[in-house]
Amino acid sequence: MALPLTITGLLWALGDAAYTVVHGRMGTDSLAAMAMTFPVQSLSIGSWVYVGLFAISGHIRHMGPLCLLGSTSSAASLMSWAPALPQDT
């Protein structure tokens, strides 16, 4: 059980590092936008993980508020990224 979790954690960390490198190569504006939205993204990911855990454990009645939190934080993350996207001129 520990080995799959270790491998998953390692792959997640490598993916995050690659994500940061890509944004760093896109420029400081992109990297700054990513840094500003990171807390919102973390809240979104965390809330969706809890939705999954509640669904697996059978606690369906507790999923409503978490779905609302996950949806709201996901939408906030997407809207905060919009100014950092390249604009065609």
N, C-alpha and C positions, 0 to 999 in steps of 0.2 A: 504494500500500500504506500509506503514512503517513497519508493523509487518513482512511480508515475507522478506523484505530486512534486517531487524534486525536479523532474524533467520538465513538467509543465511550468513551474516557477521559473526555471532557467530560460525556457523558450519565451516566456512572457517578458522577462527582463531584457533579453536580446532584442525582441520586437520593439520594446519601448526605446532602447538605445538606438536602433536603426531609425525609428520614427523621429527621434530628436536630431540625428545626423542629417536626415533628408530635409527637415525643416531648417536646420542650420545652414545648409547649402543653398536653400532658397532665399536666404537673406535674414537680416536681423529683425525686420518687421514681422516676417512669418514666425520666427522663433519667439518673439515677444508675444505675438497673438496666441501661440500655442501655450506659452507659460501662463498667460492670463486666464485661459479657459481650462487649464488642467484641473483646478478644484471642482469645477462644474462637471467635467468629464468623469472625475473620480466619484462624485456623488451619483451620477447617472449609472455608472458601472456597478457601484455598490448596491444601489437600490434594486437594479435588475437581478443581481446575484441573490438578494434576499427574496425577491419574488419567486425565483426558481427554487430556492430552499423551502419556502412555504408551500409551493405547489407540490414538491416531492414529498414533504412531510404530511400533506393532507390538510393543512390549515388554510383552507380556501377563503374563509371569512376575513382573514387579515391581509389578503392580497390587494384589496381595493385601494387603501391609502398608499401602499408601496407602488402600485401601478401608476397612480397619479403623480407621486414624487418622481418616479423614473421617467415618465412622459414629459413632465415639466422640465426636469433637468436636462433631458436629451434635447428638447426644443430650445432651451436657453443656450446649450452648447452649440447647436447648429446656427442659431441666430448670431451668436457672438463671433463665430468664424466668418460670417458673410463679409464683413469689411476687409478681412485679410485676403480674400480671394482675388486673384488677378482680374482686372477689369479690361475688357476690350475697348480700345480707343480708336 
